[in-house]
Amino acid sequence: MRINSLTWEAPVVIAEDVVLLRFGLATGHLDPEDLAEITLPKTISKSRGVVFSGNMPNWLAARLVHIALLGGECLWAGLDTARGEGEADLGSVVRLQRACHLPDSAGPSPLAIATSERNGYVVQWFNIVTEANGRKGELDPTQLTQVRLPEAGDSNRGIVFVGKGPIWLFAQLALLAFGRYAWCGVCNMRNPGARATIVWSDDPTKSVGTYVPDLNEEEDRAIHVGPFGDAASRGELRQCAVAVLGAAHSGKSMFTYGLSECSRVEPAVWTLRANPDGEGHWSNETSIPLRDTYREQAKRNWDLPFAERMASVVRDLRPRSNVLFVDLAGLCSDELRLILRECSHAILLRRADGVGGDECERFIAACEEDGIELIANLTSRLDADRSVVDVELASGRLMGVVAGLERGNRAVGDLCEPVYLALMKRLVDY
């Protein structure tokens, strides 16, 4: 059943008075401007709870939950974190509720929030200061009841939430803001170049699905870097774009994933997949059948238009971030070098068995020719139990071993942390 931009499957009862709604995209693609059209199947109106399941960005998640709770008769709404893998049950559901239905907060808030006053709205930059499952900067769904917002002040203003977090956190923040502000936008900084999208509005001059146009101006970028503990001490980081280079099957995709895991508590550090192979962070967190299916759907041609587009993205993002890690392909082609020339630094990752060594030498020569500083020359070893890095005195480069770059290894962030910290120090000293 198609309703506007989404195609809904038949509702599935997964618990008493709780229905699961799986959806797909009617046109294969959804733009924020489509948000205002979205409506839900009428079959959920008598349900106590509704759970949404599908691949969705943070702004779609926030919009669906808002419609279910504030435009219908549901007492609560949830997001299925299994995203369609196997049979859904309440164990994989993150439950979201309006502020009036939440229990009194117990314990400290898992978020540090810094507020920037703007003309007609406020921006609240948040950072997750807790850890879950042994991972820094990660939030457990059970901690949602502890999330509280600062005092609102003028209810005629809007609010924009900006930070790195799961989609269900943005949905909960948007719910908490309802009734306290005139409109709400969300922006997930896990996605390089993300823009703030308005997900609900009681202001006739602000439309759902439109962007907040002036979010990335200089004064907000300064706040984005500075207020969050250790991030403040890294305010001197240069606005660097660091290419991740290496021959095919050297572990670049997993290494990039590990760097991203390490930077969860750093709002100003991004990773960009400038590679059309269809892989992303999601491919290390998804079951093999779904991963293979989605990867085939996401693949693009490695051609000049793609390279030019990615070069433009790097050029645009570099001045808007402190450190941008750019995952590139495994062949030192003319197309790849278009993207490489937009970077300031590079990391080279080699295979321990020496395969692809000639390609690595071509990457080194390209960096020298294009004036890209090679700051690390590392070796991936699947049999190593820890990563070790040191500075080579002659070149000043980081040399060493990166352990555990094996697909499906969820501990790769911990294994990459010594390398990540050494890279951050190297970039501060640059």
C-alpha positions, 0 to 999 in steps of 0.5 A: 500500500502506497501512501505518498512517498512511502510504501507500507506493508500490512501491519503485523501485531508483535504484542498486545495492542502493538503493531509493526509497520514496515515501509519502503520508498515508493520512488527508491529515494526520499528527499526532506521536502517529501516529509510534509506529505507523509501520512500513516495507515489508518489501521494504527489509530486504535493501537496502543503502540506503533513500531516503525521498521525500515531504513531511515535517516534521522529526519524521517524517524523524527517525523514518523514518531511525531505523526504517530504520537501527536497526530494520532491516538497512539500512546507511544511509538518505537523504532525497530533497531533490527531494521528488518533483519529476522522477526521483529519483537519488542526486544529490538524496539526503542520506545519513545514517548512524549515528555508528559509520559516520561518518568522523573529522571533518575541519574545524570543526563547522558548528554552535554548540551551547548546552546547557541542563540540565533535570530528566531531560534536556538541551536543545541549542540549535544554530545553523548558523554556516556558509554554503552557496550564498552564504547565511548560516546554511545547511548543505550536506549534505556538512558533516553528517560534521563535526557532533558532539555535546558529551559526553553525561554521564548516558545515562539522560537524554533530549535535545532538539535545538532550532534552525533547520535542514533536516529532514535535520539533525534526522534526523542529530542524532537518529541521533548521540544514539542510544546516548548518551541514553535518548530524543530529541526534536526541535524546528524553530524555523523553524516558529513555535510548534513543539513538541519531539516525541519521535522515539525512546525507550528509556525506558518513561516517554517515548512516541514521538510525545509532546511535551516539555511544559515546553520553552518556559519562561523559562530556555530562552527566555533561552538561545534568544536569547543564546549565538549570536554576533551574536544575543547583541548583540540580546538587547534586542530587544522581543517584537514582532509586526510585521505585513507589510501591502500591497495584493494582488500587492505582493510581501508573500509574497516579502518575508516569504520574504526576511525569513525568509532573512535571519533564518536565523542568528537563532533568536529571529526567526520568520515566520508566514503568517496568510493562507489563500492557501496560499502559504508559503516552500515556494512559492518553492522548488518547481517551478511545476506542484507549487507550483500543485497544492499551493497549491490543496490548501492554500487555506483560506477567509478567514473569521472562524474563520480570523482568530480562530485566527490572532489567537490564534496571534499572541497566543500566539507574541508573548511567546515570540519576539523578533520575529515577522513576520506576513504578512497578506492584501491587503485591509483587512477586519474579519477582517484587523484582528482579527489586526492588533490582536495586532501591535505594529508594521507594515510597509507595502509598496506597488506601484511602479505605484501600484495598490492605493494606496487600500488602502494608505491604509486600512491606514495608517488602521487602524494609527493607529486600533488603535495599531499603530506603522507603522515602515516604508513601502516600495515594491517595484520589480522593476526595481531592482537593490538595496534602499535604505532610509533614515529619514524625519526627520519620522515616524521611519519607514523609507522606501525601495525593496525590489528583486527581489520576484519569484516564484522569485528565490532571491536575494531574501534577499540583496536584502532584507538592507539592509531587514532590518538596518534593521528590526532596528536600528529595533526595538532602538531602539524 
